[in-house]
Amino acid sequence: MSSRLSDSLRPDSRLPDSRVAADRSGDIPASLTTPLEGYAQPDAAGRFGPVPNPAASGYYGGRFVAETLIHALDELNAAYARYSQDPEFIREFQYELAHFVGRPSPIYHAKRLSTELGGAQIFLKREDLNHTGAHKVNNTIGQALLARRMGKKRVIAETGAGQHGVATATICARYGMECVVYMGAEDVKRQSPNVYRMNLLGATVVPVESGSRTLKDALNEAMRDWVTNIESTFYIIGTVAGPHPYPMMVRDFQRIIGDECLVQMPEMTGRQPDAVIACVGGGSNAIGIFYPYIPHAGVRLIGVEAAGQGVDTPRHAATLTAGSPGVLHGNRTYLLQDDNGQIIETHSISAGLDYPGVGPEHAYLKDIGRAEYVGATDAEALTAFHRLCRTEGIIPALESSHALAHAIKIAPTMRPDQHLLVNLSGRGDKDIGTVADLSGATYFDRPSMAGHAVKGGAELSAAGASATSATSTTGNTKGGAQ
């Protein structure tokens, strides 16, 4: 019996379709939570440590929440401890990853880009090919399965770029659950395609007008909703932040990314990469690919934050590069804060990286020196976005473009026999309007914005409005896949 969930999802050249392994009861692992050799983080209280940083009080993570949430978090922790060891839960999780998401996601050698740059070979872990277009769905499936077993009928989520919101709305539609997504009003504007996707899937999207109107504020509002509706509601947090057990739980659901890479890279190249590179906002895609590589001392782990208009300016979101330890959203981690402990407003071209905190495990990995964290500016990310489009025919998310930008920067300084593995965490369909505006291109989200009529016009518009009305009346409250 395998010791890890992902062992039974690894590509196997002996099988005509490696995904059939997900249906084999003999391959069901004993646990989702088997620790890595020599790395047992976090402890039972959700603390990542000890760390040598005095400002961190010895650890990151933990649980800093109002008394009203303690019981709900204890209940969640107990449920996860139980079901993460349950063969039926793991079997269902595997099935969904294989047959609903389409895992394993492939690794692709970006040969033209590598040749053009000279130096190291760049490989892309294609999380953009997952159903819903990003890594986020790995986690939402796991948490939604947990919610069903806990008897929760209503799901809430926060979202920045909209990918976590889309993934949550998708799985709620599949399981027939009510879905409410909180999204900063600024992000609603710059990620409007994903807002409409969520609506199509039956979710209610609540624009958040407070604060900077971005991801931080959406998370605040989702927390308030959860406190108010604690008995009926399950909060699917989208990143490796928040109070324990969320950072650990999201990591465990996302580690499938790195577990697949551990097998795929040797199959392609004969060995593991010299470095693994991923963008870091809250940090779920990064920890998902980093975590299985932590014991591999010869593999550099490089997280790329949003340097915005420059880390030497006030307009960035480079938390680990320029921040300091503090408490936000229920956990101790690195924050962008002033001398009085007040959160500083962040900036990034990318909605998904526009966050003043970071997952506590990233803070821990930084302090112990196992991972390194750098920044990529808006301009560098935009250049990387265009370059991948034109050399490889792949449109990356602006979040992923930050990781790609750093790979483009360091590849020419390395040998051609060295390998960089970049987590392409999402696709860029959601970003083309933003990129068009920033590039001065003519682009319209829909024909009517350009003054053009749509074939079928009034008749189809009326039918669409009728269907939308019917969906909003019934909602995702019953039916679906049981």
C-alpha positions as CSV (number, residue, x, y, z in Angstrom):
1,M,0.0,0.0,0.0
2,S,1.4,3.4,-1.0
3,S,2.2,5.9,1.8
4,R,1.0,8.9,-0.2
5,L,-2.1,9.9,-2.0
6,S,-0.2,10.9,-5.1
7,D,1.8,7.6,-5.4
8,S,-1.2,6.1,-7.2
9,L,-1.5,9.1,-9.6
10,R,2.1,9.1,-10.8
11,P,2.6,8.5,-14.5
12,D,3.4,4.9,-15.3
13,S,4.7,4.1,-18.8
14,R,3.6,0.5,-18.4
15,L,0.0,1.5,-18.4
16,P,-1.9,2.7,-21.5
17,D,-3.5,5.4,-19.3
18,S,-1.8,6.2,-16.0
19,R,-5.1,7.7,-14.7
20,V,-6.7,4.2,-14.4
21,A,-4.5,3.8,-11.3
22,A,-6.9,6.1,-9.5
23,D,-9.6,3.5,-9.7
24,R,-7.5,0.6,-8.3
25,S,-8.4,-0.1,-4.7
26,G,-5.0,-1.7,-4.2
27,D,-3.3,1.6,-4.9
28,I,-5.3,3.6,-2.3
29,P,-2.7,5.1,0.2
30,A,-3.1,5.0,3.9
31,S,-3.0,8.7,4.5
32,L,-3.0,12.2,3.0
33,T,-0.8,13.5,5.8
34,T,2.3,11.2,5.8
35,P,5.2,13.6,6.7
36,L,8.4,13.9,4.6
37,E,11.6,12.3,5.8
38,G,13.3,14.6,8.2
39,Y,10.6,17.3,7.9
40,A,7.7,17.1,10.4
41,Q,5.9,20.5,10.0
42,P,3.7,21.8,11.4
43,D,3.3,20.6,15.0
44,A,-0.1,19.5,16.5
45,A,-1.0,23.2,17.1
46,G,-0.2,24.2,13.6
47,R,3.1,25.9,14.4
48,F,5.9,25.9,11.9
49,G,9.1,26.1,13.8
50,P,11.3,26.7,15.7
51,V,12.8,29.5,13.7
52,P,15.8,31.7,14.5
53,N,13.9,35.0,13.9
54,P,13.2,36.6,17.3
55,A,10.4,38.7,15.8
56,A,8.5,35.5,15.1
57,S,8.3,34.5,18.7
58,G,9.8,31.1,17.8
59,Y,7.3,30.0,15.1
60,Y,4.9,30.8,12.3
61,G,1.4,29.7,11.8
62,G,-0.7,28.8,14.8
63,R,-4.2,30.0,15.5
64,F,-5.1,33.7,16.3
65,V,-8.9,33.9,16.0
66,A,-11.9,35.1,17.9
67,E,-13.4,32.7,20.5
68,T,-16.4,32.2,18.3
69,L,-14.2,30.4,15.7
70,I,-12.4,28.0,18.0
71,H,-15.0,25.3,18.1
72,A,-15.5,25.4,14.3
73,L,-11.7,25.1,13.8
74,D,-11.5,22.3,16.3
75,E,-14.3,20.5,14.5
76,L,-12.6,21.0,11.1
77,N,-9.3,19.8,12.5
78,A,-10.9,16.6,13.9
79,A,-12.7,16.0,10.6
80,Y,-9.6,16.4,8.6
81,A,-7.6,14.2,10.9
82,R,-10.2,11.5,10.5
83,Y,-10.9,11.7,6.8
84,S,-7.3,12.2,5.7
85,Q,-6.8,8.6,6.9
86,D,-10.1,7.2,5.4
87,P,-9.6,5.0,2.3
88,E,-13.0,5.9,0.9
89,F,-12.4,9.7,1.2
90,I,-8.9,9.3,-0.4
91,R,-10.4,7.1,-3.2
92,E,-13.0,9.7,-4.0
93,F,-10.5,12.5,-4.0
94,Q,-8.2,10.5,-6.4
95,Y,-11.1,9.8,-8.7
96,E,-12.1,13.5,-8.9
97,L,-8.5,14.5,-9.6
98,A,-8.1,11.9,-12.4
99,H,-11.5,12.1,-14.1
100,F,-12.9,15.6,-13.2
101,V,-9.6,17.6,-13.1
102,G,-7.7,15.6,-15.7
103,R,-4.6,14.8,-13.6
104,P,-1.8,14.1,-13.9
105,S,-0.9,17.4,-15.5
106,P,2.0,17.1,-17.9
107,I,5.4,18.7,-17.8
108,Y,6.4,20.5,-21.0
109,H,9.9,21.3,-22.3
110,A,9.8,24.9,-23.5
111,K,12.4,24.2,-26.1
112,R,12.1,27.3,-28.3
113,L,12.1,29.6,-25.3
114,S,15.2,27.8,-23.8
115,T,17.0,27.9,-27.1
116,E,16.2,31.6,-27.6
117,L,17.5,32.5,-24.1
118,G,20.6,30.2,-24.2
119,G,21.6,28.5,-21.0
120,A,19.4,26.3,-18.8
121,Q,16.5,24.3,-20.2
122,I,13.1,25.5,-19.0
123,F,10.3,23.0,-18.2
124,L,6.8,23.9,-17.3
125,K,4.5,22.0,-15.0
126,R,1.2,22.6,-16.8
127,E,-1.3,23.3,-14.0
128,D,-3.0,25.6,-16.6
129,L,-4.4,22.5,-18.3
130,N,-6.4,21.5,-15.3
131,H,-10.2,21.8,-15.5
132,T,-11.0,25.4,-14.4
133,G,-7.6,26.5,-15.7
134,A,-5.4,26.5,-12.6
135,H,-4.0,24.6,-9.6
136,K,-6.8,25.9,-7.3
137,V,-9.2,23.0,-8.1
138,N,-6.9,20.5,-6.4
139,N,-7.7,22.1,-3.1
140,T,-11.3,23.0,-3.6
141,I,-12.2,19.3,-4.4
142,G,-10.5,18.1,-1.2
143,Q,-12.3,20.7,1.0
144,A,-15.6,20.3,-0.7
145,L,-15.5,16.5,0.0
146,L,-14.7,17.3,3.6
147,A,-17.6,19.8,3.8
148,R,-20.1,17.2,2.5
149,R,-18.9,14.7,5.2
150,M,-19.3,17.3,7.8
151,G,-22.9,18.0,6.7
152,K,-22.3,21.6,5.6
153,K,-24.7,22.7,2.8
154,R,-23.4,26.2,2.2
155,V,-19.8,27.0,1.0
156,I,-18.1,30.4,1.1
157,A,-14.8,31.4,-0.4
158,E,-12.6,34.4,-1.0
159,T,-10.8,35.0,-4.3
160,G,-8.4,37.5,-5.9
161,A,-7.7,36.5,-9.4
162,G,-11.0,34.7,-9.5
163,Q,-9.4,31.2,-10.1
164,H,-10.2,30.0,-6.6
165,G,-13.7,31.4,-6.9
166,V,-14.2,29.6,-10.2
167,A,-12.9,26.4,-8.8
168,T,-15.1,26.6,-5.7
169,A,-18.2,27.5,-7.8
170,T,-17.4,24.6,-10.1
171,I,-17.2,22.0,-7.4
172,C,-20.3,23.4,-5.6
173,A,-22.2,23.0,-8.9
174,R,-20.9,19.4,-9.2
175,Y,-22.0,18.5,-5.6
176,G,-25.2,20.7,-5.4
177,M,-24.0,23.1,-2.7
178,E,-24.8,26.7,-2.2
179,C,-21.8,28.9,-3.0
180,V,-21.0,32.5,-2.1
181,V,-17.7,34.1,-3.2
182,Y,-16.2,37.3,-1.7
183,M,-14.1,39.3,-4.1
184,G,-12.5,42.7,-3.8
185,A,-14.3,45.3,-6.0
186,E,-11.0,46.2,-7.7
187,D,-10.5,42.6,-8.6
188,V,-14.1,42.3,-9.8
189,K,-13.2,44.9,-12.4
190,R,-9.9,43.5,-13.6
191,Q,-11.0,39.8,-13.5
192,S,-14.5,40.2,-15.0
193,P,-14.4,37.1,-17.1
194,N,-14.0,35.0,-14.0
195,V,-16.8,36.8,-12.3
196,Y,-19.1,35.9,-15.1
197,R,-17.8,32.3,-15.0
198,M,-18.8,32.1,-11.3
199,N,-22.2,33.5,-12.1
200,L,-22.7,30.9,-14.9
201,L,-21.8,28.2,-12.4
202,G,-24.5,29.4,-10.0
203,A,-22.4,31.2,-7.4
204,T,-23.2,34.5,-5.8
205,V,-20.3,36.9,-6.1
206,V,-20.1,39.6,-3.4
207,P,-17.9,42.6,-4.3
208,V,-16.1,43.9,-1.3
209,E,-15.8,47.7,-1.2
210,S,-13.8,48.1,2.1
211,G,-10.1,48.8,2.4
212,S,-8.0,48.4,-0.7
213,R,-10.9,46.4,-2.3
214,T,-8.5,43.4,-3.1
215,L,-7.8,39.9,-1.8
216,K,-7.1,40.9,1.8
217,D,-10.4,42.6,2.2
218,A,-12.3,39.7,0.5
219,L,-10.7,37.4,3.1
220,N,-11.8,39.7,5.9
221,E,-15.4,39.6,4.7
222,A,-15.4,35.9,4.2
223,M,-14.2,35.4,7.8
224,R,-17.1,37.7,9.0
225,D,-19.6,35.6,7.1
226,W,-18.2,32.4,8.6
227,V,-18.5,33.7,12.1
228,T,-22.1,34.6,11.5
229,N,-23.1,31.3,9.8
230,I,-20.8,28.9,11.6
231,E,-23.3,26.0,11.9
232,S,-24.3,25.8,8.3
233,T,-21.3,27.1,6.4
234,F,-17.9,25.6,5.3
235,Y,-15.2,28.1,4.5
236,I,-13.0,26.9,1.6
237,I,-9.8,29.0,2.0
238,G,-7.9,29.1,-1.3
239,T,-4.3,29.5,-0.1
240,V,-1.9,28.2,2.5
241,A,-2.8,31.0,5.0
242,G,-5.4,31.4,7.7
243,P,-5.6,29.7,11.1
244,H,-4.6,26.0,11.7
245,P,-5.5,23.6,10.1
246,Y,-5.9,25.5,6.8
247,P,-2.2,26.0,5.9
248,M,-1.5,22.3,6.5
249,M,-4.7,21.1,4.9
250,V,-4.4,23.1,1.7
251,R,-0.7,22.1,1.4
252,D,-1.7,18.4,1.6
253,F,-4.3,18.8,-1.1
254,Q,-1.9,20.7,-3.4
255,R,1.2,18.5,-2.9
256,I,0.0,16.4,-5.8
257,I,1.7,18.9,-8.0
258,G,5.2,18.2,-6.7
259,D,4.6,14.5,-6.2
260,E,3.9,14.1,-9.9
261,C,7.0,16.2,-10.7
262,L,9.2,13.8,-8.7
263,V,8.4,11.1,-11.2
264,Q,7.9,13.1,-14.3
265,M,11.2,15.0,-14.3
266,P,13.4,11.8,-14.1
267,E,11.3,10.2,-16.8
268,M,11.9,13.2,-19.1
269,T,15.5,14.2,-18.2
270,G,16.9,11.3,-16.1
271,R,17.1,13.4,-12.9
272,Q,15.5,16.1,-10.8
273,P,15.7,19.8,-11.8
274,D,18.4,22.1,-10.5
275,A,15.7,24.6,-9.3
276,V,11.9,24.7,-8.9
277,I,10.4,28.1,-9.4
278,A,6.9,29.2,-8.5
279,C,5.0,32.5,-8.0
280,V,4.1,33.4,-4.4
281,G,1.1,35.4,-3.2
282,G,-0.5,33.4,-0.4
283,G,1.6,30.6,-1.8
284,S,-0.5,27.5,-2.4
285,N,0.8,26.7,-5.9
286,A,4.4,27.2,-4.7
287,I,4.0,25.0,-1.5
288,G,2.3,22.4,-3.7
289,I,5.3,22.0,-5.9
290,F,8.0,22.8,-3.2
291,Y,6.8,20.5,-0.4
292,P,7.8,17.1,-1.9
293,Y,11.2,18.6,-2.9
294,I,12.1,19.8,0.6
295,P,14.2,16.7,1.4
296,H,16.0,17.0,-2.0
297,A,18.9,19.2,-0.9
298,G,20.3,19.6,-4.4
299,V,17.1,21.2,-5.7
300,R,16.8,25.0,-5.2
301,L,13.3,26.2,-4.3
302,I,12.7,29.7,-5.6
303,G,9.5,31.7,-4.8
304,V,8.8,34.8,-6.9
305,E,6.8,37.6,-5.4
306,A,5.1,40.5,-7.0
307,A,7.7,43.4,-7.0
308,G,5.1,45.7,-8.6
309,Q,6.8,48.9,-9.6
310,G,9.9,48.0,-7.6
311,V,10.5,46.8,-4.0
312,D,12.2,50.1,-3.4
313,T,8.9,51.8,-4.0
314,P,5.7,51.7,-1.9
315,R,3.9,49.9,-4.8
316,H,4.6,46.2,-4.5
317,A,3.4,43.0,-2.8
318,A,6.8,41.4,-2.0
319,T,6.0,40.3,1.5
320,L,8.9,37.9,2.2
321,T,11.4,40.2,0.5
322,A,10.4,43.4,2.3
323,G,8.0,42.4,5.2
324,S,8.4,41.5,8.8
325,P,6.6,39.0,11.1
326,G,3.2,39.7,12.4
327,V,-0.3,38.3,12.7
328,L,-3.0,38.5,9.9
329,H,-6.0,36.3,9.1
330,G,-5.5,34.0,12.0
331,N,-1.8,33.1,11.7
332,R,1.6,34.5,12.3
333,T,3.6,35.1,9.2
334,Y,5.5,37.7,7.2
335,L,3.4,40.9,6.5
336,L,3.8,44.2,4.8
337,Q,3.1,46.5,7.7
338,D,4.2,49.9,9.0
339,D,6.0,50.6,12.3
340,N,2.7,50.6,14.1
341,G,1.7,47.2,12.9
342,Q,-0.8,48.5,10.4
343,I,-1.1,46.7,7.1
344,I,0.3,48.6,4.1
345,E,-1.7,48.7,0.9
346,T,-0.1,46.4,-1.7
347,H,0.1,46.7,-5.5
348,S,0.6,44.2,-8.3
349,I,-0.5,43.8,-11.9
350,S,-1.7,40.4,-10.8
351,A,-4.8,40.1,-8.7
352,G,-3.7,36.8,-7.3
353,L,-0.5,38.1,-5.9
354,D,-1.9,41.4,-4.6
355,Y,-1.8,40.3,-0.9
356,P,0.1,41.7,2.1
357,G,0.7,38.4,3.8
358,V,2.0,34.9,2.9
359,G,1.5,31.3,4.0
360,P,3.3,30.6,7.3
361,E,5.2,27.6,5.8
362,H,6.9,29.9,3.3
363,A,7.9,32.2,6.2
364,Y,9.4,29.1,7.9
365,L,11.2,27.9,4.8
366,K,12.7,31.4,4.3
367,D,13.9,31.7,7.8
368,I,15.6,28.2,7.8
369,G,17.1,28.9,4.4
370,R,15.5,26.0,2.6
371,A,13.8,28.3,0.1
372,E,14.7,31.6,-1.4
373,Y,12.3,34.4,-2.3
374,V,12.8,37.1,-5.0
375,G,10.7,39.6,-6.8
376,A,9.6,40.2,-10.3
377,T,8.2,43.6,-11.4
378,D,5.0,44.3,-13.3
379,A,7.1,45.1,-16.4
380,E,9.1,41.9,-16.1
381,A,6.0,39.7,-15.7
382,L,4.3,41.4,-18.7
383,T,7.4,40.8,-20.8
384,A,7.4,37.1,-19.8
385,F,3.7,36.8,-20.5
386,H,4.2,38.0,-24.1
387,R,7.4,36.0,-24.6
388,L,5.8,32.7,-23.7
389,C,2.8,33.4,-25.9
390,R,5.1,34.0,-28.9
391,T,7.7,31.3,-28.4
392,E,5.6,28.4,-27.1
393,G,2.0,29.2,-28.0
394,I,1.0,29.2,-24.3
395,I,-0.9,32.1,-22.7
396,P,0.1,32.1,-19.0
397,A,-1.7,33.7,-16.1
398,L,-0.1,37.0,-14.9
399,E,0.6,35.3,-11.6
400,S,2.5,32.5,-13.3
401,S,4.3,35.1,-15.5
402,H,6.1,36.3,-12.4
403,A,7.7,32.9,-11.9
404,L,8.4,32.7,-15.6
405,A,10.1,36.1,-15.6
406,H,12.6,34.9,-13.0
407,A,13.4,31.8,-15.0
408,I,14.0,33.9,-18.1
409,K,16.3,36.1,-16.0
410,I,18.5,33.3,-14.6
411,A,18.4,30.7,-17.4
412,P,21.1,32.6,-19.5
413,T,23.5,32.5,-16.5
414,M,23.3,28.7,-16.3
415,R,24.6,25.8,-18.4
416,P,22.6,24.1,-21.2
417,D,22.6,20.9,-19.2
418,Q,20.9,22.4,-16.2
419,H,17.2,22.4,-15.8
420,L,14.6,24.9,-14.4
421,L,11.1,23.6,-13.5
422,V,8.5,26.4,-13.5
423,N,5.1,25.8,-12.0
424,L,2.8,27.3,-14.7
425,S,0.0,27.6,-12.1
426,G,-2.8,29.0,-14.4
427,R,-3.8,30.1,-17.8
428,G,-4.1,33.7,-18.9
429,D,-7.5,33.9,-20.5
430,K,-8.7,35.9,-17.5
431,D,-5.9,38.4,-18.0
432,I,-6.1,39.3,-21.7
433,G,-8.2,42.4,-21.1
434,T,-5.7,43.7,-18.5
435,V,-2.8,42.9,-20.8
436,A,-4.5,44.6,-23.7
437,D,-5.0,47.8,-21.7
438,L,-1.5,47.8,-20.4
439,S,-0.1,47.1,-23.9
440,G,-2.2,49.8,-25.6
441,A,-3.9,47.2,-27.7
442,T,-7.5,47.3,-29.0
443,Y,-9.5,44.7,-27.2
444,F,-13.1,44.3,-26.2
445,D,-14.5,41.8,-23.7
446,R,-17.7,41.4,-25.7
447,P,-18.9,42.6,-29.1
448,S,-21.3,45.2,-27.7
449,M,-18.5,47.1,-26.0
450,A,-17.1,47.8,-29.5
451,G,-20.5,48.9,-30.7
452,H,-21.1,45.6,-32.6
453,A,-24.3,43.6,-32.5
454,V,-24.3,39.8,-31.7
455,K,-25.9,37.4,-34.1
456,G,-29.1,36.2,-32.6
457,G,-29.3,39.4,-30.7
458,A,-32.5,40.1,-28.8
459,E,-33.8,36.5,-29.0
460,L,-30.7,34.9,-27.5
461,S,-30.3,37.7,-24.9
462,A,-33.9,37.1,-23.7
463,A,-33.3,33.3,-23.6
464,G,-30.0,33.9,-21.7
465,A,-31.7,36.2,-19.2
466,S,-34.5,33.7,-18.7
467,A,-32.0,30.9,-18.0
468,T,-30.0,33.1,-15.6
469,S,-33.2,34.0,-13.7
470,A,-34.1,30.3,-13.4
471,T,-30.7,29.4,-12.1
472,S,-30.5,32.2,-9.6
473,T,-34.0,31.1,-8.3
474,T,-33.0,27.5,-7.7
475,G,-29.3,28.0,-7.0
476,N,-26.8,25.2,-6.3
477,T,-28.7,24.0,-3.3
478,K,-29.8,20.5,-4.4
479,G,-29.2,17.9,-7.0
480,G,-25.8,17.6,-8.6
481,A,-23.4,14.7,-8.2
482,Q,-24.1,13.0,-4.9
